[in-house]
């Protein structure tokens, strides 16, 4: 999300990315219990108290993400038992060489990794433009109706982006010139290439420079940035808006197909990618995985939720607008290699090949696998705007092994429901802590971060805990327990993106925040 605030002679860019907030609640508040600790956490200690004396079985949890730190000392990684690492051979005969920790569906044969993400609306519009332009729904064959639907939605999104960019691009270009000229003046005055708000305080305020100093103080207000990082953000956004002006007339370059030597839209071609899971960025996948299963009570990093898991990493996303083919094959890889829970901390709003993903989720259902999906971070209603992968197939068939997760918080971090979280009375199932979450980065380093990307592994971790201690329960039963056993909130919450107060059942169909202790209690009853 990017907001534009009126400033003194410049349009101030504020990158409102979902990241760690400035508030500092109690560390690991998300594991605590409301009655005992006063925090809207998941009651993890109470869950383990209930499980005391019970035996657990190891559970494989697949994390479909952007990569992982395979050398992390605190994350128990899955090892493919049929593969010998690093020998360049397909030891287990699955058609993939060296898939020891998992697989990278965004890798090239030479070991390099795809790092360019092309928006799905841009790809989808030009993919079907010749086929559908100038036609209405009545002229489209039944087996092409979904493609036509998504093409129409993609077209509208591009039109909206074009109109928006057209309105602001001239102003952006003018303000870009002002920003650069004023930046050069201040660098000369300060005798340094980079400066912050604190540096500006050292300048004498005169009639000539007061407006200039005030302008840049307004840019820096409430943000820990310097002039270089601000101009980089401004430049990136200006380029994004300029790119929006050409998307309707120019098809994108097929970066993925060219690098991977793969056909983006042929689901029968499955043997592509490589085993490099750390070549671009493993931060996101590392953080997600640590919440699920970082080794407990070892004095390193953080303690994960589940105590007897192995993390299988599958690189299938770049952070946005993932290809449906990569998602579908990532799910199938996880299922075929023994995963019982799959975490999907990603999502998008256009899905032309949704059928492939639906088929993969139904395949996971046939193999008794739970899938957990993040609801998204745009403070929008998923009932009104599709967010994929979704919990129902194209034909409306429910997918009972998939659970959709929004992000909750606490009064200590700004509110019970995260201000950025997507919601949906019908399409979002539960909320889980996703604000100021302590998670791993690399080595023993940790960070506090926010997003439904972190709420999803909260639920995946509890699902893994249940699968480990109650292996007789089936995937739809696990999903049902997670929804029914949560904590009901009996006070109004703020609807994300608004100032409106609503009750939680207006934001998700369970009306609850997940609770590990409640889930264990219900699992104990069902498994008697």
Residue pairs with C-beta under 8 A, 6 or more apart in sequence:
1 16
1 17
1 378
1 420
2 13
2 14
2 15
2 16
2 237
3 14
3 16
4 11
4 12
4 13
4 14
4 168
5 11
5 12
5 14
6 12
7 215
7 218
7 219
8 211
8 214
8 215
8 218
9 175
9 178
9 211
9 215
10 175
10 178
10 179
10 182
10 215
10 219
11 168
11 171
11 172
11 175
12 218
12 219
13 230
13 233
13 234
13 237
14 223
15 233
18 377
18 420
18 450
18 451
18 453
19 449
19 450
19 451
20 436
20 447
20 448
20 449
20 450
21 413
21 414
21 435
21 436
21 450
23 412
23 413
23 414
23 436
24 436
25 39
25 410
25 412
25 413
25 436
26 32
26 39
26 412
27 438
28 302
28 303
28 438
29 37
29 39
29 41
29 410
29 412
29 413
29 433
29 436
30 39
30 41
30 42
30 433
30 437
30 458
31 41
31 42
31 44
31 45
31 303
31 305
32 38
32 39
32 41
32 43
32 44
32 45
33 39
33 41
33 43
33 45
33 46
33 517
34 40
34 41
34 43
34 487
36 46
39 410
39 412
40 408
40 409
40 410
40 411
40 416
40 433
40 487
40 489
40 513
41 410
41 433
42 305
42 432
42 433
42 458
42 462
42 513
42 514
42 515
42 516
42 517
43 487
43 515
43 516
43 517
43 518
44 305
44 516
44 517
46 516
46 517
47 462
47 465
47 516
47 517
47 519
47 520
48 307
49 517
50 517
50 520
50 521
50 524
51 465
51 469
51 520
54 469
55 469
56 307
56 308
56 468
56 469
57 308
57 467
57 468
57 469
57 471
58 308
58 309
58 310
58 468
59 306
59 308
59 309
59 310
59 340
59 341
59 464
59 467
59 468
60 78
60 309
60 310
60 312
60 337
60 338
60 339
60 340
60 341
61 292
61 293
61 306
61 309
61 310
61 311
61 312
61 339
61 340
61 341
61 342
61 343
61 460
61 464
62 102
62 311
62 312
62 313
62 314
62 330
62 333
62 334
62 337
62 339
62 341
62 342
62 343
63 285
63 288
63 289
63 292
63 311
63 312
63 313
63 314
63 342
63 343
63 345
63 457
64 314
64 316
64 317
64 327
64 330
64 331
64 334
64 342
64 343
64 344
64 346
65 284
65 285
65 288
65 289
65 313
65 314
65 315
65 316
65 317
65 343
65 345
65 346
66 280
66 281
66 282
66 283
66 284
66 285
66 315
66 317
66 318
66 319
67 104
67 113
67 277
67 278
67 279
67 280
67 281
67 282
67 284
67 285
67 313
67 315
68 75
68 77
68 101
68 277
68 278
68 282
68 285
68 286
68 289
68 311
68 313
69 75
69 278
69 282
69 286
69 442
69 443
70 77
70 101
70 277
70 278
70 282
70 313
72 286
72 290
72 440
72 442
72 443
73 300
73 301
73 443
73 444
74 290
74 294
74 295
74 298
74 300
74 301
74 302
74 440
74 444
75 286
75 289
75 290
75 293
75 294
75 295
75 311
75 440
76 293
76 295
76 309
76 310
76 311
77 101
77 310
77 311
77 312
77 313
78 101
78 102
78 310
78 311
78 312
78 313
79 85
79 100
79 101
79 310
80 92
80 99
80 100
80 101
80 102
80 337
82 91
82 92
82 93
82 94
83 91
83 92
83 98
83 99
83 100
84 91
84 100
85 98
85 100
86 98
86 100
87 98
88 97
88 98
89 97
89 98
90 96
90 97
92 99
94 336
95 270
95 271
96 103
96 271
96 273
96 275
97 274
97 275
98 274
98 275
99 275
100 275
101 275
101 277
101 312
101 313
102 277
102 312
102 313
102 314
102 315
102 333
103 273
103 275
103 314
103 315
103 330
103 333
104 113
104 273
104 274
104 275
104 276
104 277
104 279
104 314
104 315
105 272
105 273
105 314
105 315
105 316
105 326
105 329
105 330
106 113
106 114
106 256
106 260
106 273
106 280
106 315
106 316
106 317
106 318
106 326
107 113
107 114
107 260
107 273
107 274
107 275
107 276
107 279
107 315
108 114
108 259
108 260
108 261
108 274
109 260
109 261
109 274
111 274
111 276
111 279
112 259
112 276
112 279
113 274
113 276
113 279
113 280
113 315
114 255
114 256
114 259
114 260
114 280
114 318
115 280
115 318
116 255
116 256
116 318
117 318
117 319
117 320
117 321
118 252
118 253
118 255
118 256
118 321
119 247
119 320
119 321
120 154
120 321
120 348
120 349
120 350
120 351
120 352
121 153
121 154
121 155
121 157
121 158
121 161
121 247
121 349
121 350
122 154
122 158
122 247
122 252
123 154
123 252
123 321
124 150
124 151
124 154
124 350
124 352
125 151
125 154
125 155
125 158
125 247
125 248
126 251
126 252
127 151
127 265
127 352
128 147
128 148
128 151
128 352
129 151
131 144
131 147
131 151
132 140
132 147
132 148
132 151
132 152
135 148
137 145
137 148
140 148
146 352
146 354
146 355
146 394
147 352
150 350
150 351
150 352
150 354
151 352
153 349
153 350
154 350
154 352
157 349
157 350
158 244
158 247
158 248
159 248
161 244
161 247
162 244
162 245
162 247
162 248
164 241
164 244
165 241
165 242
165 244
165 245
166 245
168 241
169 238
169 241
169 242
169 245
172 237
172 238
172 241
173 238
175 234
176 234
176 235
176 238
179 230
179 231
179 234
180 231
182 212
182 215
182 216
183 227
183 231
185 212
186 195
186 200
186 203
186 212
186 213
186 216
186 227
187 193
187 195
187 227
189 203
189 209
190 199
190 202
190 203
192 199
193 228
194 226
194 227
194 228
195 226
195 227
196 220
196 225
196 226
196 227
197 216
197 217
197 220
197 221
200 213
200 216
200 217
200 220
203 209
203 213
205 213
216 227
219 230
220 230
225 233
254 264
256 262
256 264
256 323
257 263
257 264
260 272
260 273
261 272
262 269
262 272
263 269
264 323
264 325
265 325
265 353
266 325
267 325
267 328
267 329
267 353
267 356
270 329
273 315
277 285
277 313
277 315
280 318
282 442
283 441
283 442
284 319
284 345
284 453
285 313
285 315
286 440
286 441
286 442
287 439
287 440
287 441
287 447
287 449
287 453
287 454
288 343
288 345
288 439
288 453
288 454
288 456
288 457
289 311
289 313
289 440
289 457
290 301
290 302
290 304
290 439
290 440
291 302
291 304
291 305
291 437
291 439
291 454
291 457
291 458
291 461
292 304
292 305
292 306
292 309
292 311
292 343
292 457
292 460
292 461
292 464
293 304
293 305
293 306
293 307
293 309
293 310
293 311
293 461
293 464
294 301
294 302
294 303
294 304
294 440
295 303
295 304
296 303
296 304
296 307
297 303
300 444
301 440
301 444
301 445
301 446
302 438
302 439
302 440
302 446
304 461
305 457
305 458
305 461
305 462
305 464
305 465
305 516
306 461
306 462
306 464
306 465
306 468
307 465
307 468
308 468
309 464
309 468
312 334
312 337
312 338
312 339
314 330
314 333
314 334
316 322
316 326
316 327
316 329
316 330
317 326
317 327
317 346
319 346
320 346
320 348
321 348
321 350
322 346
322 348
323 353
324 351
324 352
324 353
324 354
324 356
324 357
325 353
325 356
327 344
327 356
327 357
327 360
327 389
328 353
328 356
328 357
328 359
328 360
329 360
331 342
331 357
331 360
331 361
331 363
331 364
331 371
332 360
332 363
334 342
334 364
334 369
335 342
335 360
335 363
335 364
335 367
335 369
339 369
340 368
340 369
340 370
340 464
340 467
341 369
341 370
341 371
341 372
341 460
341 463
341 464
341 467
342 364
342 369
342 370
342 371
342 372
342 460
343 372
343 456
343 457
343 460
344 371
344 372
344 373
344 374
344 389
344 456
345 374
345 451
345 452
345 453
345 454
345 456
345 457
346 374
346 453
347 373
347 374
347 375
347 376
347 387
347 388
347 389
348 387
348 388
349 385
349 386
349 387
349 388
350 388
351 357
351 386
351 388
351 389
354 388
354 389
354 390
354 394
355 394
357 388
357 389
358 393
358 394
358 399
361 371
361 389
361 393
361 399
361 401
361 402
362 393
362 399
364 371
364 401
364 475
365 399
365 400
365 401
365 475
365 476
368 401
368 474
368 475
369 401
369 475
370 401
370 402
370 403
370 460
370 463
370 467
370 475
370 478
370 479
371 389
371 401
371 402
371 403
372 402
372 403
372 405
372 456
372 457
372 459
372 460
372 463
373 389
373 391
373 402
373 403
373 404
373 405
373 456
374 405
374 451
374 452
374 453
374 455
374 456
375 382
375 387
375 404
375 405
375 406
375 407
375 421
375 422
375 423
375 424
375 428
375 452
375 455
376 382
376 387
376 421
376 422
376 452
377 407
377 420
377 421
377 422
377 451
377 452
377 453
378 420
378 422
379 419
379 420
379 421
379 422
379 496
379 497
380 422
380 423
380 496
380 497
381 422
381 423
381 424
382 404
382 422
382 423
382 424
382 427
382 428
383 424
383 425
383 426
383 427
387 404
387 422
387 427
389 402
390 399
390 404
390 427
391 398
391 399
391 402
391 403
391 404
391 427
391 429
392 398
392 399
393 399
400 475
400 476
400 479
400 480
401 475
401 476
401 479
402 479
403 429
403 430
403 459
403 463
403 479
403 482
403 483
404 424
404 427
404 428
404 429
404 430
405 428
405 429
405 430
405 431
405 432
405 452
405 455
405 456
405 458
405 459
405 514
406 417
406 418
406 421
406 422
406 423
406 424
406 428
406 430
406 431
406 432
406 434
406 452
406 455
406 507
406 508
407 417
407 418
407 420
407 421
407 431
407 432
407 433
407 434
407 435
407 450
407 451
407 452
407 454
407 455
408 416
408 417
408 418
408 421
408 431
408 432
408 433
408 434
408 435
408 455
408 513
409 415
409 416
409 417
409 418
409 433
409 434
409 435
409 436
410 416
410 433
410 435
413 435
413 436
414 435
415 493
415 494
416 489
416 491
416 493
416 494
416 504
416 513
417 423
417 431
417 493
417 494
417 495
417 496
417 504
417 507
418 434
418 435
418 450
418 452
418 455
418 496
419 494
419 496
419 497
420 450
420 451
420 496
421 431
421 434
421 452
421 455
421 496
422 428
422 452
422 496
423 495
423 496
423 507
423 508
424 507
424 508
424 509
425 505
425 506
425 507
425 508
425 509
426 509
427 509
428 507
428 508
428 509
429 479
429 482
429 483
429 508
429 509
429 510
430 459
430 482
430 483
430 486
430 508
430 510
430 512
430 513
430 514
431 455
431 504
431 507
431 508
431 512
431 513
431 514
432 455
432 456
432 458
432 459
432 513
432 514
433 454
433 455
433 458
433 513
434 450
434 451
434 452
434 453
434 454
434 455
434 458
435 450
436 448
436 449
436 450
437 448
437 449
437 450
437 454
437 458
438 446
438 447
438 448
439 446
439 447
439 448
439 449
439 454
440 446
441 447
458 514
459 482
459 514
462 482
462 514
462 516
462 519
463 478
463 479
463 482
465 516
465 519
465 520
466 473
466 478
466 481
466 482
466 519
466 520
466 523
467 473
467 478
469 520
469 523
470 523
470 524
470 526
470 527
472 527
473 481
473 523
473 526
473 527
477 526
481 519
481 522
481 523
481 526
482 514
482 519
483 509
483 510
483 512
484 510
484 512
484 522
485 512
485 514
485 515
485 518
485 519
485 521
485 522
486 510
486 512
486 513
486 514
486 515
486 518
486 519
487 512
487 513
487 514
487 515
487 518
488 504
488 511
488 512
489 503
489 504
489 511
489 512
489 513
492 501
492 502
492 503
493 501
493 502
493 503
493 504
493 507
494 500
494 501
495 501
495 502
495 506
495 507
496 507
503 511
504 511
504 512
504 513
505 511
